[in-house]
Amino acid sequence: MKMKTLVTGMALAAIAASATAQVVGKMEDQIRWRQSAYHTMAWSMARIKANVEGTFNKEQVIEAANVIQAIANSKMGALYQPGSDKGKGWKETRLKSEFFGSPELGKIAQNFGQQANEMAKVASTGDAAAVKAQFGKLGEACKACHDKFRKDED
């Protein structure tokens, strides 16, 4: 019985340590990192858009889609610590306080991840029409979060 209690205690301690290990840096750093990630995704979205609206270059689309997929799957949620709706990274954060505790957040984030993964998959086919269709779905997934949790710039 003591061994079972010891193993359970060690497991709980490991879980607690891993959860706290995800929080790295000062609040300002966390805001700056997530702002940088979103700017990188915006640049990548612009690259895809330029390809679907202009001359299609499969390699450029794959590169951009892979960047978006990597960020979407990077566990950036650790950069949204309570209180990070206030403060400054590179500029004032635009995160709305409603982000914290929102029952819709998980669904919105999951959809974005799925759409980003699908974008990378579709990009690899080189099918310009399919890329354009998936780009629209990915854009809608981005917009769902923006509409709900991002303040307009002043």
N, C-alpha and C positions, 0 to 999 in steps of 0.2 A: 504493500500500500504506500509506503514511504517513497519507493522508487517511482510509482505512478505519479505521485504528487510532485516529486522533483522534476520529472520529465515534463509534466504539464506546466510547471512554473518556468522551466527553462524555455519551453515553446512560447509561452506568453511574453517572456522577456525579449525573446528574439523578434517576435512580431512587433512589440512596442518599439524596440530599437530600430527596426527597419522603417517603421512609420515615421519616427522622428528624424531619421537619417535623410529622408526625402526633402526636408526643409533646409535649404542651403542659402546662406547669404542674408544680408539685410533686406528689409522690406523694399527699399528703393532699388536694390539689385534685382529682386524678383520682378518688380514692375518693369524695369528696364529690359530684362531678359524676355519677358512675355511680349513687350512692345516690339522688340527686335524680331521675335519669331513671327508675329503678325505682319510686320513690314516685309519680311522675307516671303511669307505666303502671298501677300498682295502682289509683290513683284512677280512671283511665279504664276499667279492667276493672270496677270497682265501679259506674260509671255505666252500663255496658252491662248488667251483671247486674241492676241496679235496673229497667231498662227491659224486660228479658225476663221478669222475675218480677212486674212491676207493669204500669202503664200504659205502653204502648210509644210512644215518641216518636222517630220516624225521625231527626230533625235531631240530637238528643242522641246517638244511637247513631253516626251518621256522624261527628260531632265527636270522640267518644271513640275510635272506630276509626281515624280519621285520625291522631290523636296517637300511638296505639300503633304504627301503620305507620311514621310518621316516625321514631320512636325506634328501631324495629327495623331500619330501613335507614340509620341515622345513622353507621355505622362506629364504634360505641362500643368495638369491640375494642381501639382505641388506648388506652383507659383501663384496660386490664388488663396493666400492665407487670409483668415479673418482680419479685416481692417485694411486690406489692400485695395479697397474701393476708394481710398483716400491716399493722397501722396503723389510723388513725382518720380518717374523714371527718367526717360529722355525728355518727357513733357508730362503734364498732369494726366493721371490715369482717367480713362473714360468709362471705367467699369461702374455700372450701377449697383447700388447696395442690394437690389432685388436678386442679384446673382446668388447671394448666399442664402441657402435654405429653399431655393426654388425647386418645387417638385418636378418641373419640366426640364431642368438642366441636364439630367442624365440622358433623357430621351434625345434632346437636341445634340448633345455631345456625341452620343452613340451614332446618330444619323450622320453627323459630320465625318466621323471616322470611317463609317461604311462608304460614304460617297467619295472620300479621299482615296480609300483602298480601291474602289471601283474605277476611279479616274486613272490611277496608275495602271491598272489591268487593261483598261480600254486603250490607253495611250500606247501601250506596247503592241497593239494590233496594227497601228498605223492607219486605221480607218477614220478619215477626217470627219465624216458624217457622225459616226458613233462618238468620237471625241467631242464634237460640238454638242451633241445631245447630253452627254455625261457632264460636260462643263456647265451646262445649264442647271443640272441637278446639284452639282457641287456648289455653284453660286447660290442656289436657294438654301442649301444647308448652312452656308456662311451667313446669309441674310437672316435666317431664323434666329441666330444668336445675336447678331448685331441689333436687330429690331427689338429684341427683348432685354438685352443686357448692356448695350453700349450707348453712352450719352453722346449727343451730337457735339461736334467741336464748336467752341465759342467763336 
